[in-house]
Amino acid sequence: MLTAAEQQAILNLVREAGTLLFNHALSRDITVKGQANFVTRCDFAVQAQLKGVLASRWPSAGFYSEEQVNQPKPTGLCWVLDPVDGTANLMSGLGQSAISLALLQNGQPVFGAVYNPFTGELFHAAAGGGAFLGDAPLSVSDVPLGDGLVAVGTSPYDRSLAGPNFALFEQLFAACADLRRIGSAALDLAYVAAGRMVGYVERNLKPWDFAAGALLVQEAGGRVCRFDGTPVHFFENTDMVASAPDSAPGLLAVTTKLPTTAALLGGQGS
C-alpha cells in the first residue's frame, strides 16, 4: 500500500510532530473533558499539524482522530490518530506519552507508528512487512506468562468499571509475575511487540488508542483480540487482550469469563 519512501516520509512527519510535546506552553494549557479526561493545546497542535500535511499528500484518505468529531466506521483509506496518547502523563511530566498514527484500508491497519519523543523510540510496522523499533526488528516475548509482566489499563474515564477492573487485575496478578500500568495504550502495545511485556489487557479502548499498536503486536508475531477471543474491529470500542502467543491462553482464561464493558455500561462500551 505504501512504498518504503512513503513510509519513511510518514515516520519523519511523526518525529517532527513529536517536538510539540516539549512545548510546555502547549502541554500546560489544559481543558477538562470529563473525569480524569483531559486535553491540552498540545493535543490539538499535533492533530492539526499531522492532519494538514497528511491531507496534502494523501487527499483521498479520511482522517479519524481523538480530538474531533468523526464519521462512524469510515471506509477506504483512513488515517487514525491519537495526537497524544498519555495526556495525563504529559501534564505530569512522566515522559510516557506517544503519538499514535495508523493507516487503515477498509477497516484494517496497513501501517502504524507509535512515537515517544521523550525516549526517542519510534516503533513502526507495515502489514506483512514486520514490526521495528527504528531499524531493529521486533518479536514478542517467549517468556512464560507466569514469569512475565502484563500491562493493564484502569479505564479512568469510567469509574463505574473500577470494581470489575480491579477484580480482573487480581486474577491477572495471580497468573503473571507482576502488573504494570504505563498510562498509554499505544506504548503498552508497543512494549508487547518489543517483548518487554508478555501481555496487555484493558477495557473499552477507542480506535485511536490501539490501531497502530495492534498492528505492531501482530507484525511482531503476537495476537490481538477481544476479551472473548474474537477478532478486534478497528472502528469500534474494544475490550482488548494483546499478547505473545504462548501467553494468550492464560490471559483469555481470565477474560473470557468476564462481562463485556458494553454489558457493564448498558451498551455504551465495546
C-alpha positions as CSV (number, residue, x, y, z in Angstrom):
1,M,0.0,0.0,0.0
2,L,2.8,2.5,1.0
3,T,6.2,2.5,-0.7
4,A,9.3,2.4,1.5
5,A,9.9,6.0,0.7
6,E,6.3,6.9,1.8
7,Q,6.7,5.0,5.0
8,Q,9.9,6.9,5.8
9,A,8.2,10.2,5.0
10,I,5.4,9.4,7.5
11,L,7.9,8.5,10.2
12,N,9.7,11.8,9.6
13,L,6.3,13.6,9.9
14,V,5.6,11.9,13.2
15,R,9.1,12.8,14.5
16,E,8.6,16.4,13.6
17,A,5.2,16.5,15.3
18,G,6.8,15.0,18.4
19,T,8.7,18.2,19.0
20,L,5.5,19.8,20.0
21,L,5.3,17.6,23.1
22,F,8.3,19.5,24.5
23,N,6.4,22.8,24.3
24,H,5.4,23.5,27.9
25,A,3.1,26.4,26.9
26,L,1.1,23.9,24.9
27,S,1.2,21.0,27.3
28,R,0.2,23.1,30.3
29,D,-2.8,24.7,28.6
30,I,-5.4,22.2,29.8
31,T,-9.1,21.7,29.2
32,V,-11.1,19.1,31.3
33,K,-13.3,17.0,29.1
34,G,-14.6,14.7,31.9
35,Q,-13.5,12.8,35.0
36,A,-9.7,12.2,34.6
37,N,-10.1,13.1,30.9
38,F,-8.0,16.0,29.8
39,V,-7.0,17.6,26.5
40,T,-4.1,20.1,26.1
41,R,-3.3,22.6,23.4
42,C,-0.5,20.2,22.5
43,D,-3.1,17.5,21.5
44,F,-4.8,20.0,19.2
45,A,-1.4,21.2,17.8
46,V,-0.2,17.7,16.9
47,Q,-3.5,16.8,15.4
48,A,-3.6,20.0,13.2
49,Q,-0.1,19.6,12.0
50,L,-0.4,16.0,11.0
51,K,-3.9,16.4,9.6
52,G,-2.8,19.2,7.4
53,V,0.3,17.5,5.9
54,L,-1.3,14.1,5.5
55,A,-4.3,15.7,3.7
56,S,-2.0,17.5,1.3
57,R,-0.1,14.3,0.4
58,W,-3.0,11.8,0.6
59,P,-6.0,13.9,-0.2
60,S,-8.4,11.0,-0.8
61,A,-7.7,9.4,2.6
62,G,-10.1,10.0,5.5
63,F,-8.9,11.2,8.9
64,Y,-10.2,9.8,12.2
65,S,-8.8,11.3,15.4
66,E,-9.5,11.7,19.1
67,E,-9.9,15.5,19.2
68,Q,-12.5,15.9,16.5
69,V,-16.0,14.7,15.6
70,N,-15.6,11.6,13.4
71,Q,-17.7,9.8,10.9
72,P,-18.5,6.4,12.2
73,K,-16.8,3.4,10.6
74,P,-15.2,5.1,7.6
75,T,-14.3,3.0,4.5
76,G,-11.4,3.1,2.1
77,L,-8.1,4.7,3.2
78,C,-8.3,6.4,6.6
79,W,-5.7,7.8,9.0
80,V,-6.4,7.1,12.6
81,L,-4.6,9.4,15.1
82,D,-4.1,9.8,18.8
83,P,-2.2,13.0,18.9
84,V,-1.1,12.5,22.5
85,D,-1.7,9.1,24.0
86,G,-1.0,9.6,27.6
87,T,-2.1,13.2,28.1
88,A,-2.2,12.9,31.9
89,N,1.4,11.6,31.7
90,L,2.3,14.6,29.6
91,M,0.7,17.0,32.0
92,S,2.6,15.3,34.9
93,G,6.0,15.3,33.2
94,L,6.3,11.5,33.3
95,G,7.9,11.1,29.8
96,Q,5.5,8.2,28.9
97,S,3.4,9.7,26.1
98,A,3.2,8.9,22.5
99,I,1.9,9.9,19.1
100,S,0.0,7.0,17.6
101,L,-0.7,7.1,13.9
102,A,-2.2,4.3,11.7
103,L,-3.3,4.0,8.1
104,L,-6.3,1.7,7.7
105,Q,-7.6,0.3,4.4
106,N,-11.3,-0.8,4.6
107,G,-11.0,-1.1,8.4
108,Q,-7.7,-3.0,8.6
109,P,-4.4,-1.4,9.5
110,V,-1.7,-1.4,6.8
111,F,0.8,0.9,8.5
112,G,1.3,2.1,12.0
113,A,3.7,4.2,14.0
114,V,4.0,4.8,17.8
115,Y,6.5,7.5,18.8
116,N,7.6,8.5,22.3
117,P,9.6,11.7,21.8
118,F,10.9,11.6,25.4
119,T,12.8,8.4,24.8
120,G,13.3,8.8,21.1
121,E,11.7,5.4,20.5
122,L,9.8,5.2,17.2
123,F,8.0,1.8,16.7
124,H,6.5,1.1,13.3
125,A,5.0,-1.7,11.3
126,A,3.6,-2.4,7.8
127,A,1.1,-5.2,7.2
128,G,3.1,-8.2,6.0
129,G,6.4,-6.4,6.5
130,G,7.2,-6.9,10.2
131,A,7.5,-4.6,13.1
132,F,10.5,-2.5,14.0
133,L,12.0,-0.2,16.6
134,G,14.0,2.1,14.4
135,D,15.8,-0.3,12.1
136,A,15.7,-3.2,14.6
137,P,13.1,-5.9,14.0
138,L,10.7,-6.7,16.9
139,S,9.5,-10.0,18.2
140,V,7.1,-10.7,21.1
141,S,8.4,-12.4,24.2
142,D,8.9,-16.1,24.6
143,V,8.9,-15.8,28.4
144,P,6.1,-17.8,30.1
145,L,3.1,-15.9,31.4
146,G,3.9,-16.8,35.0
147,D,7.4,-15.2,34.6
148,G,6.4,-12.2,32.6
149,L,5.0,-8.7,33.1
150,V,1.4,-7.9,32.0
151,A,0.3,-4.3,31.3
152,V,-3.1,-3.1,32.3
153,G,-5.3,-0.1,31.9
154,T,-7.6,1.2,34.6
155,S,-10.4,2.8,32.4
156,P,-10.0,6.1,34.4
157,Y,-12.9,7.8,32.4
158,D,-15.4,5.1,33.5
159,R,-15.1,4.9,37.3
160,S,-18.1,2.6,37.4
161,L,-15.7,0.0,36.0
162,A,-13.3,0.2,39.0
163,G,-14.8,-2.8,40.7
164,P,-14.8,-5.1,37.7
165,N,-11.3,-3.8,36.7
166,F,-9.6,-4.4,40.0
167,A,-11.2,-7.8,40.3
168,L,-9.7,-8.5,36.8
169,F,-6.3,-7.2,37.9
170,E,-6.3,-9.6,40.9
171,Q,-6.8,-12.5,38.6
172,L,-4.2,-11.4,36.2
173,F,-1.8,-10.7,39.1
174,A,-2.2,-14.4,40.1
175,A,-1.4,-15.5,36.6
176,C,1.8,-13.5,35.9
177,A,5.0,-12.3,37.6
178,D,3.7,-8.7,38.0
179,L,1.4,-6.0,36.6
180,R,2.4,-2.6,35.0
181,R,0.3,0.5,34.5
182,I,2.0,2.7,31.9
183,G,-0.8,5.1,31.2
184,S,-0.6,4.9,27.4
185,A,-2.3,2.1,25.4
186,A,-0.1,2.8,22.4
187,L,3.0,2.3,24.4
188,D,1.6,-0.7,26.2
189,L,1.1,-2.4,22.8
190,A,4.5,-1.3,21.5
191,Y,6.1,-2.8,24.6
192,V,4.3,-6.1,24.0
193,A,5.5,-6.0,20.4
194,A,9.1,-5.4,21.7
195,G,8.9,-8.3,24.1
196,R,9.1,-6.1,27.2
197,M,5.6,-7.3,28.3
198,V,4.1,-10.7,27.7
199,G,0.6,-9.2,27.5
200,Y,-1.7,-6.2,27.8
201,V,-5.3,-6.1,28.9
202,E,-7.6,-3.2,29.0
203,R,-11.3,-2.4,28.7
204,N,-13.1,0.0,26.3
205,L,-10.2,1.1,24.2
206,K,-11.0,3.6,21.4
207,P,-9.8,3.1,17.8
208,W,-7.1,5.8,18.1
209,D,-5.8,4.1,21.3
210,F,-5.0,0.8,19.6
211,A,-5.0,1.0,15.8
212,A,-1.2,1.5,15.3
213,G,-0.2,-0.6,18.4
214,A,-2.3,-3.6,17.4
215,L,-0.5,-3.8,14.1
216,L,2.8,-3.7,15.9
217,V,1.9,-6.6,18.0
218,Q,0.5,-8.7,15.1
219,E,3.6,-8.0,12.9
220,A,5.9,-8.9,15.8
221,G,4.2,-12.3,16.0
222,G,1.7,-11.6,18.7
223,R,-2.1,-12.0,19.0
224,V,-4.7,-9.2,19.4
225,C,-8.3,-10.0,20.2
226,R,-11.3,-9.1,22.3
227,F,-11.9,-10.4,25.8
228,D,-13.8,-13.4,24.3
229,G,-11.0,-14.2,21.9
230,T,-12.8,-12.9,18.8
231,P,-11.2,-10.5,16.3
232,V,-10.9,-6.8,17.0
233,H,-13.0,-4.4,14.9
234,F,-10.8,-1.3,14.4
235,F,-13.5,1.3,14.3
236,E,-15.3,0.1,17.5
237,N,-14.5,0.4,21.1
238,T,-12.8,-2.7,22.3
239,D,-12.1,-4.8,25.4
240,M,-8.6,-5.9,24.3
241,V,-6.1,-8.7,25.0
242,A,-2.8,-8.4,23.2
243,S,-0.1,-10.9,23.9
244,A,2.6,-13.2,22.9
245,P,1.0,-16.5,21.5
246,D,2.2,-18.5,24.5
247,S,0.6,-16.1,27.0
248,A,-2.7,-15.8,25.2
249,P,-4.4,-18.9,26.6
250,G,-3.7,-17.9,30.2
251,L,-4.9,-14.3,29.7
252,L,-8.0,-15.4,27.9
253,A,-8.8,-18.0,30.6
254,V,-9.3,-14.9,32.8
255,T,-11.0,-12.5,30.4
256,T,-13.5,-14.9,28.7
257,K,-15.3,-15.4,32.0
258,L,-16.0,-11.6,32.3
259,P,-18.9,-9.5,31.2
260,T,-18.1,-7.1,28.4
261,T,-17.8,-3.4,29.0
262,A,-21.0,-2.9,26.9
263,A,-22.9,-5.2,29.3
264,L,-21.5,-3.3,32.3
265,L,-22.2,0.1,30.9
266,G,-25.6,-0.7,29.4
267,G,-24.5,-0.9,25.8
268,Q,-22.2,2.2,25.9
269,G,-18.9,0.4,25.7
270,S,-17.3,-2.2,23.4
